[in-house]
Amino acid sequence: MRLRDLGIVPGIHPPGPLNAITDVPDVRVGHTTLVRGEGRLVVGEGPVRTGVTAILPHGGSIYRSRCPAAIGVLNGAGEITGRSQVDEYGVLETPIVLTNTLSVGVAHRATVDWLVANDGLADDFVIPVVAETYDGFLNDIRGQHVTGADVLAALDGATDGPVAEGNVGGGTGMALFQLKGGIGTSSRVLTIDGTPYTIGVLVQGNYGRRHHLRIDGRPLGIEHPELAPERPAVVEGSIIVVIATDIPLSDRQLGRLCRRGMLGIGRTGGIGGHSSGDLLIAFSNAPSARVPRPAPDFRDLGVPPFLSTPRLHDAFIDPVFEATAEATEEAIFNAMVAAETMVGRDGHVLHALPHHWLR
């Protein structure tokens, strides 16, 4: 079940055929979902409600054929590794891995191992992009149950096609507006100079106080305060937003897309609260915009000294901004609509968003 199945259609731009980030050609997504145990929390044993989500920007070597990219921060009470290098170089050269807060380390190490195995890194260095949100309300987060094998499974299992949403992957134990949250995705298609292009968004949503929730402009959280957990699952919480497109854009323009993704968060009622980690990363996988990696030989770098890469003229970028905000908003609500009620550690419950509230 998705938001549009309930008759709610945010925005004006049409979605792609899957209404998912994988509508952007060559983007791939993989999940590893970990759910086991129930009852009282025993650190190191469970209950376990967590996982990993991996996004591959294209089907080739992202390390060798890098994508223009940018990272934006609405509120910084969270972590996304590799940010300083993305800021400095304006490119993305690794997959993007999403997991829980205390599993960033193992995800980082496993992604390095995956890149070494798949890209033949020798004397080169690599700094993976790993982002997190906190799932300790339902999950034995201190037990650190995500393993390197789980991360590798998400990376190796990444495919195009439909994307599972809700209680899956890195979103397994997450909350949205004190209801069950998780992974959600959406897309928009634009025609520019006669050529169709796609903007796709995937979120790992774990933020929001109930009274802030607005769906299609309606203050649903005020109208429906029921089903909130006795102890708040999050104070303000966090969200990771991944924005992908096949429009040739520069890293500067992709930074602007990150800021429009923030507007999409705001449309849902998110305020970027004090304890929230609202982190966004945008990339363009347009073949013409990619930046080849030079060879690690100062005598022959193997690349031309000047790059001639097309990019969209800023005069035509407003529809791209609109589409980014729309797809971010819908991805968040798709996560909520797809999510199912989950019982976690110590009997903590996050209820699914009742569909009849929306109907």
N, C-alpha and C positions, 0 to 999 in steps of 0.2 A: 504494500500500500504506500502511495506517495501523495504529496499535497494535491496535485492536479486530479487525482482520483476522487478527491473530496470536493471538487468544483472550485478550488481556489487557484487562480492563475496570476502570480505577481508579475507586474511589469507589462511591457508592450512588445518586446522582441521575442521571436519564436525560439524554442529550444531545438537542440539537435535531435537526431532520431532516438538516442538513448537518454537524453536529458541528463548527461553525465560528463565528467571530465574526460572520459575516454572518447567522446565525440571529437575531441581534438585529435587529428590523425597522429597515430604512432604513440600516443600516451598509453601507459599501462599501469594497472593498479593490482596489488596483491595484499591479502590479509592472512594473518595467523591469529586465531581466536582461542583464548584459554579460559575455560569455564569448568571448574571442578570443586567439589567439596561444598559443605553447607554448615550452618550453625556458628558456634562460638569461634572467635578469631584465635588462632594459634599461629604466632609469627613463624614463618618458614614452612608451615603446612597448609594454611588456607583459612577460609575459602579464597579461591582464586577467580577473579573476574577482570581479566586484562587481555592485552594482545599487542599486535604490531600491524601497522599499515605501511606499505611501501608504494611510492609513486615513481615510476621511471619516465623521464621526460621524452625519450624516444627509444626505438628498438635497437639502435647501434650502441657504440661506446660513448656514453656521455662524458667520460674522462677525456677521450680523444677529440670529440666533436661537441664542444661546450655550447651551452645555450645562454644568450643574454638573460640576465636575471636581476632582481632587486628584492630586498627584504624591507618590510615596513613594520613599525611597532606602534600600536595604539596605546597599550599600557604594558610595561616591561617586566611584570612580576612572573616571569617564565623563562624558558630557555629554548634557543634554537642555535645549535652549534654551527660553526662555519660562517657566522654572520659577518665578521670583520673581513673575511676574504671575499665574500660576495659583494660587500660594500666597496672594497678596494678594486677588485678586478671587473665587477659588473657582469660576471658570468657564473653559471652553475655547472659544476663538473662532476657531480655525484647524484645518485638517487636521493629522494627525500624520504626519510623514515620517520614515522610518528609512533609514539608509544607513551607509557606513563612516566611520571617525573623521575622516579628512582631507577628506571631502566635505560636512561639515556646512555650511560657508560657502556653497557653490554651491546646496545644497538650500534653505538659508534664503532666499537671494536669489530663487531661482526660485519658491518658495512665495509670497513677497511679490508677485512679478509675476503669479502665478496669481490671487491674491486681488484685485489691482487690476483684472485683466481680468474676473473673474467677479462681483465685488461692488461695482465702481464706487467704490473708495476714492478720495477726493479729498484733503481736509485731515485725514482721520483717520489714526491710526497703527495699526500692527499688529505683533505680535511672534510669529512662527510657532513652533510646537513641532516641533523636529527633534531626533532622538536617534540615537546611533551605537553601533556595536561595531566592533572592529578586525579587518580581514581580510588583514593584511599577510603572513601565512604563505603564502597562495596567490596573492595579488593584488599587482600593482604599485601599492601604495597611494600611494606618493609621486608617481606619475604623475598622480594625481587625474583619472581617466578619466570620472567621472560628470560629465555636463554639465547645464546648465539644461534643455535639451530632454529629457533623460532623466527629470528630475524632473517636468516638465510632462506627459510621456507617462504616468507612473504616476498622476498626479492625474487627468488627463483619462480614463484608461482604467479608473478605479476603478468596480467594479460590485458588485451583490449576487450571490448564488449561490455556487457552490463556490469555495474559495480554494486556489490552487496552493501547495504546500508543498515543503520541502527546499531544493534548490539554486536558489532563485529570489529575485528582488528584492534587498532589502538583505541577505538571508541567503545569497547566492550563494557567498561565499568563507568562510563561518563554520564553526567547529568546536564540537562538544559532547563533553566527556569524552574528548578526543583522538581522536574519530571525526568523521565529517562531520556538521555541524549545519546550521542555517539557519532558515527560517521554518516555524512550526507553529501550529496553531489547534485550538480545541475549544470546546464550549459545554455548558451545563446548563440544563434547564428546571425551573422551580419553579411551583407553584400557590399563590397567596396570596389568601385570601378568595374562592376560586372562580375567579380569573383567572390564566391562565398568563403567566409572565414568563420572560425569558431572560437568562443571564449568558454572555457570550462573551469568549474570550481569544485574543489573537494574540501570539506571541513571536518575537523575533529572537535566537536562542540561540547563544552563543559563549563558553562557560565550562566549567570543570570538569576536575579531574584524574581519570584513569581509576579509581583505587582508590576514589573517592567515589561512583561511579555505582551507584544502587540503582533497580531497576525493580520496581514492585509489592511493595516491601519486601525484595527479594532483592539481595544484594551482588554484582551482576553484574560490576562492574568488578574486584573481587578475583578472581572466578572466571575472568575472561577478560582478562588483561593484554595479550594479543597484539594485533597490528595497530596499536599505537601508533606515531606517527611517531618517527624517530630523534632529531630535535630537536623538543621539545614545541611544538605549534602555539600554545599559550597557556600562561601560568603559572597564572592562575586565570580570566582572561577576563571576559566581560561578558554581560549579557542585558537586553533591553528587553521589558517585559511591558505590553501594552495590554489593559485590562479594560473592556468595554462592557456596558451593561445598559439595558433599558427599564423597570426598576423606578424609580419616583420616589425618588431619594435626594438628600440634601444633600451638599455638598462635604465636610463632616465625616465623614459615613458612607462616602463614597467613599475618603477617606483610610484608613478602617478596612479597606476592601476591598483597598487596596494592600498593607497589612500581611498580609492573609491570602494574597495572591498570593506574598508572601515565603515563607509556609509551604509553598506549592506548590513553589517552588524547592527548599526544604529537603528535601521528600519525595524529590526526584530525587538528592539527595546534594550539592547546592550548599551552600557554606558562606559565601558572600559574602566571598571571600578579599581580602587586602590590595590586590591590583592589579586587582580586579574592579569593574566598573561595573554594579551591579544596580539598574536604574531602572524604576519602575512608574508608569503613569498610568491612572487610572480615570475614566470619565465615564458619566453617565446621559443618554440622548437622549429620555427620556420627554417627549412634547410638553407635558405639564402642568408639568414641572419646568424648562423652558427659561427663560432670562433674556433678554428682548428688549433690544437695544442702544438706548440713548437717542440721539436725534438730536443732531448736533453744533451745537446752537443753544441757548445758555443761557436764551433767553427762552421756548422751548417745546421741552421735551425729548421730548415725544410719548409718554411712558410714565407710568403711574400712580405716585404717590409711595410706595405700599405694594404689595408683592408678596404674593400669597396662593397659595403653591405647596404641593401635598401632598407628603409624604414618608413613607416607611415608618417605622412606630413601631419603635424599637430592640428592643422585646420580641419582634419577629418576625424579627430579622435573622440569627440563628444559621444557618438553612439557607442563607442567601445567602453567609455566610462559608464554609460547607462546599463549596458549589458553586464558589466562586471558587478555593479551594485545589485542588479536583479538576480543574477545567478548566485551570488553569495547569500542573499536573503533566502532564496528558495532552497539552496543546499542545506541551510540550517534547519528549515522546517521539514525538509525531507528526512533529515536525521531523526527528528522528533516523531514524525508520522510513522516511520518504519520501526522505531524502537519498540520493544516489548517490555512489560513489567519485569523487573529483575530483583530478586532477593539475594543479598550478599552477606558479608561478614556480620556476625552478631544480630542477624535477623533484620538488618537495615534494608529498607525497601525503597526503590524508585519506581513510581507508577508510570505506565505508558500514558502519553497524551490521549485522552478519550476522543475518539474520532467524532462522536456526536457533538462535542463542543464546536467543532468546525462545521459540520453539516448544518 
